Every structure is written in C-alpha cells, then in structure tokens.
Amino acid sequence: MDLYSRKQRWKLVLAAVAMLLVGASLWYSNRIVDDIRAEERRKVKLWAEAVQNRAELVNYTERLFERLREEERKKVQLFADAMQRLGRADDTDFSFYLRVVQDNTTVPVVIVDANRGEIPPQPRQHHREPSGALAR
C-alpha cells in the first residue's frame, strides 16, 4: 500500500468517526431537549392548576364573607329589634320571637308543640358548600 492510499483511508475513517460523533451528539441533544420540554410542560400544568385553585379559593372566600356579612347584618337587626322590645313591655306580640327562630340558620333548634311533642323539621334551603373547599 502506498502512502497516498493509507492517508486516504485514514481520512475516510476519521470522517466516519466525526460523522458518528456529530450524529450521536445531535441525538443526545434532541433527547435532552425532549426531557426539558416534558419537564417544562409539567411545570406549566402545575402552575395553571395552582392558579385555578387560587381563583377557586378566592371565589369561595368571597362567598363565605358575603354569607358572614349577611349573618352579621341579621344579628345587628335582631339586636336593634331586641333593644326596641326591651323599651316596650308588650308580651302579646310573638312575631319577634317567631322571626328569631325562623331566621336562625346557625344554631340547631328543637321545636316542640304545647304537649312537648317534637314537630318534624320543615324542608329548608341550606347554603351548603361542596364537600371540599375547592371542589369543582
């Protein structure tokens, strides 16, 4: 074999090795990019769920505070009526007491008739939240 053909073969081997290295590095780079893409998608999905959960929590909190505001408004009105009633000594009007019992939505009450027989509860509209605070 002459020197020229040996050099030529050596160049071809080096070119093939270089091509293999370039191909392997491109394949590995693509694999790393795919892994990063999957990880970033997972992070974006997690972030979107966190934002959605926070929005649901804010909405739940707003509804809760609105209900609390309404309950406090009722209590203030009830207190004002009670103070007016204290000024009058008229015990024949039971509408105030009836309203206290009917407006009660937070304290359990057992209602009985004159013979102390329990009266079955009437269906009421309850303001209930879903079982979980963030239930969808």
Secondary structure, 3 states (H helix, E strand, C coil): CCHHHHHHHHHHHHHHHHHHHHHHHHHHHHHHHHHHHHHHHHHHHHHHHHHHHHHHHHHHHHHHHHHHHHHHHHHHHHHHHHHHHHHCCCCCCCHHHHHHHHHCCCCCCCCECCCCCECCCCCCCCCCCCCCCCCC
